[in-house]
Amino acid sequence: MKIILIEDEESLNIALSMFLKSEGYDVYSFSDLTPFFENYKKIKPELIISDISLPDGNFLEEIKKHPELQYIKIMVISGNTDVKNIKEAFNLGAEDFIKKPFDYEELSIRIKKIFKNHNEIISINKEILYDKTNKNLIIDNNIIPLTKKESQLLEILLQNRGKVVSNSALINFLWEDNVSLNTLNVLVKRLRKKLGCKDIIKTKRDLGYIIE
């Protein structure tokens, strides 16, 4: 699993990175937000662990500016335990908030808790399953491979099942460079064809897409 760590305290950054790697995670660490934003789309992390106050900005404020971040699991670590910060972090979609200082084993437990219900075989409906490990659809015992972009699109919609994911958030999440809305629509059309049912991924006109 890929984890991005954003922590400006050098000794803590190094220590946490080493610990997480020892736990078997692929870790990409940054000390501030600028290099993070330059690289996170290429990395495609499953989890972001970040402090709030960083040398070049406030992480919570950046979530508001970059809505696609709300579709990645986020854990906040901070010495600022003001209830306002904690409340704002959870309101912005954070999975957890850990107060500094903390035990590394506690961090490991909390990460595992976030992903404990992570099922590699996901039921899309009664007839269709998604094999997240192998990036395949399973329909009537037939295996239908998905491309990288098709699987990424399906996963973000399934992670946010019941919620409309905006066109802009999908584009920012799926592509490193800005692409047209038509490019996204073509990708959705391809995935619908493989699903064999147009009604699974529903269009919310001028808003985005949803799997209900």
N, C-alpha and C positions, 0 to 999 in steps of 0.2 A: 504494500500500500504506500502511496506517495503522500508525504506530509511536508508542507511548507511551514517553516518556523521563522517568525519575524520578531527579533529581540535585539535591542540595541546595546544591552549590557554584554560586552564581549565574553567575559568568563562564563556567564550563564548560557549564552548562545552556544559556545563550544561544548560545555558540559551537557546541555540538553540534547544537542545534536548527536554527541557520542552515545548518550544513553538510548535515544530513540533508535539509532542504528543498531545498537546491541540487542534491541527488542525485535529487530528484523524489518524495520521500516526503511523505505527510501526517503532520505531527508534532504531537503533543499533549504538552506538557511540564508537569511538576509538580516541586515542590521537596520535598514530603514525601508521606506515604502517605494522609493523610486525604482530600485532594481527589481523589487518584487513585481511591480506593475509591468516592467519590461520583460519579465520571464514567466509569469504564472500561467499564461495561456498556452505556452509551449509545454509546461510541466504537467498540466491537467491534474492537480492534486485532489485527493479524496478528502483531505482535512487540512485546514489552515489553523495553526496555533500562533496567536499574536498578542503582543502587549498592546495597550491602548495608545499611550503617548510615545511617539517615535520622533527621531530628530527632524524629520521633514513632514510631519503631519500627525493627525489623529486617526487611528484605524477605524473607529466607529463612524467618524464623519465620512471616511472614504467609502464605507459600505453604502452610505446613502447616495454617493455620487456614482457608484458602480453597482447597479442592481444585480448584475450577474453573480456577484460574490455571495448573494443571499441563497444561491442554489448550490453552494459548496458548503460542506459541514465546517463550522467554525468553533474553535475553543479560544476563549479570551483568558490571558494570564495577566494579572496586574496587581500592583501594590496599592493602587487607588481603589479602596473598597467602599467608596461612596455609593450608597444605595441607588442614586440616580444613574451612575455608570452601569451598575449591574442590571438595573431595569432596562436601560436603553440597549444594552448588549443583547438581552433576550428578546426584546421587542424587534430587533433587527435580524433575528433568526439564529443567534448563537445557540449551539447545543449545550455549552457549559461555560462556567466562569470560575476560574481558580484563583484564589487570593495568594499572592506572594507573601512570604516564602512558602514553598510547598515541598512535600516529599516526592521524589521522582517516581516511587512506586505508586503513589496516589495518582500521579499523572497517567501512568500506564493503565491503572484500573479504570480511570475515567474514559480513556480512549477506547478501551475494550467495551465498556458499557455503551458508548455511542454506537458502536458497530455490532453489538451482540445480536441484534435482530436482522443483521445483514444476511439475507437469504440469497444464495447464488442462483437458485431456480425461482423465478418470479412468475406468478400467475397473472397474466394480462386479462384473461377472461376464462370461461369454462373450456374453451377449445384451444387457447394459445398460451404457451409458456415461453419465458425468455431465460436462456442459459447465459448468465452474466459472465461466467468464467470463460466460456468459449465463444461468446458473442454470437449466439445462434438463436433463432426462433425455432420452437418445436410445435408443429401444427399437424395433428393427426399422425403422430409418430414420425413425421418427416422433418429433417433438419434443413433449415434455411439460413445460410450464413448471412451476416450483416457486415457491411463495410464499417470502417472505424467511425466515420461521421454518422452513419445510420444508428450504430449502437450508442454513441454518445448522445444523440438526440433522444433516442428511446429512454435511456437511463435518466436524463434530466427531467423528462416528462413524468416518468414513473416515480422518481424521488419526490416530485411535487404533485402527486396524484390528487385530483380534486381542485387544483389551483391553476389559474391561467398563468402561463409563463410567457412574458412579453416577447415580441419579435426582437426588440433590441437586446434583451438579455440573452436570448438564444444565439443571436449572431455574435455577440461579444464572447459568449462561452465557447462556441464551436469553432470560431475562426480567429486566427492571430491578427489578420488584417480586416479592415472593414469590407464587407461584401454587400451586395444589393439584397433587398427583400426577396427578389425573384430567386436568388440562389437558395435562400432558406426554403421558399415555397417548393422548389424543385426537389430538394432533399426530403421534405415532408411527403411529397407525392410518391417518391421512390419507396419510402418506408411504408406508406399506406399500401402500396401495391404488394409488398412482401408480406404484410400482415393479412392481406386478402379481404380487408374490411375498412371502408372509408370512415365508419362511425367511431372507431376506436380513438383516433386522434381527431379531435373536433377543432374547427376553426372558430375563433372569436374575432369577428370582423374588426379590423383596425387595432386589435389588441394583441393577439398571439394565439397560442395553441394550448389545448388541455386534454389530458386523459382523465375521464371521470371515474 
